[in-house]
Amino acid sequence: MQTLNFEQLPGAVTELYRKIDGMESLLLQLIKNKPEVNERKSAPEAAKHLNIALPTLYGLVSQRKIRNSKAGKKLSFLTSDLDEYLNSGRRKTADEMAADMMRKGGRK
């Protein structure tokens, strides 16, 4: 980082303002375009999110394998619950299993 003298200060401040303006614009654009993290989805949207058929989704609901809300006859699902269901079937890598064994002190 260079040392500024008094004459260079106005230019440096102007440059800082320009950079901050650019960062603010970028952040506002990212916030505006960011999808809702935990939005509610209808049954057809949830089936599409999970990449399964709608009857399969209804089967999972009846088996209580996936969280849902019901208002009248309409089912809805939170994206966090859908993602949790997807991750529940995730298998650990060999490295993750080895790390688990190290944390447990080699005990099974």
N, C-alpha and C positions, 0 to 999 in steps of 0.2 A: 504494500500500500504506500502510495507516494504522499509526501508531506506537501500541503498546500500553503502558499503564501497568501497574504491579504488580497492581492489583486486577482488571484485565481478563484477566490471564494464565490463571487456571484455566478460565475460560469459553472462551478461545481454544484451549487445549489439548484441552478436551472436544470442541470443534467439529472440531479436526483429527483426533482419534481417530475420531469419527463418520464423517468423510469418508473416512479411510483404510480403515475397516471396509467402507464401501460399495464402494470401489474394489477391495478384495480379493475381496469377494463377486462382483463383476462379472467380474474376471479369472478366478476359479475357474470360473465358469459358462461363460465363453468357451472356456477350455481344455477343459472337459468336453464341450462341444458341437462342438468343432472336429474336422472329419474328418481322418483320417490323411492326411498330405501325400503320402506315397509308398506307399500301400497296394497290395497285390497283388490282381489281379482275374483271374477265370476268363475263358475265351474268350467265353462269352455276355455276361458283364459288360463285357468290353473292347469287344465289338462294339456294345453299347448305349452305352458311353462315347463311342465314335467315331461313333455314329449310322450304322452300316453293317450290312449283313446278315452273319450268321455265315460263310457261304461266302466272302464277300468278304474277311473277316478271314483265313480260312485261306489264301486266295490270296496276300494280302500277306505272310503268314508264309512260304509256300513260295518266294516271290520274294525273301525276306530284306529286305523293305522296312520291317519293323517289328520292334523288339527283343522277344524273348520268352525265357522259361525253360521247360524241359520236364522234368517229373519223371514218368518212366514214359511214359504216353500222355497225360498232362494238361499242357496249355499254361497258362502264367500270364504276366501282363503287369504291369509296374509302371505306376502312373498317370503318373509322370514321363515314361516312355517313350511312353505313349499321347499325352500332351500335346505331347511333342517332335515326334511324327509329325504331329499336327494342325497345329502351327506351321510345319512344314517347307514346307507349301504356301502359307503366308501371303505375300501380295504386299505390297510396300512402298507407302506412300502417297507422293504427290508431294513432301510436305515431307521425309519420310525420305530419299528419293532425292536431293533438293537438299542436305540436310545431309551425306550421304555424299560428294557431289561437292565440297562445301566442305572437308571433312576431307582429301580426296585432292588438294586444290589445283587442282581443275578438270580433272585428268587422268582419262581413261577407262581 
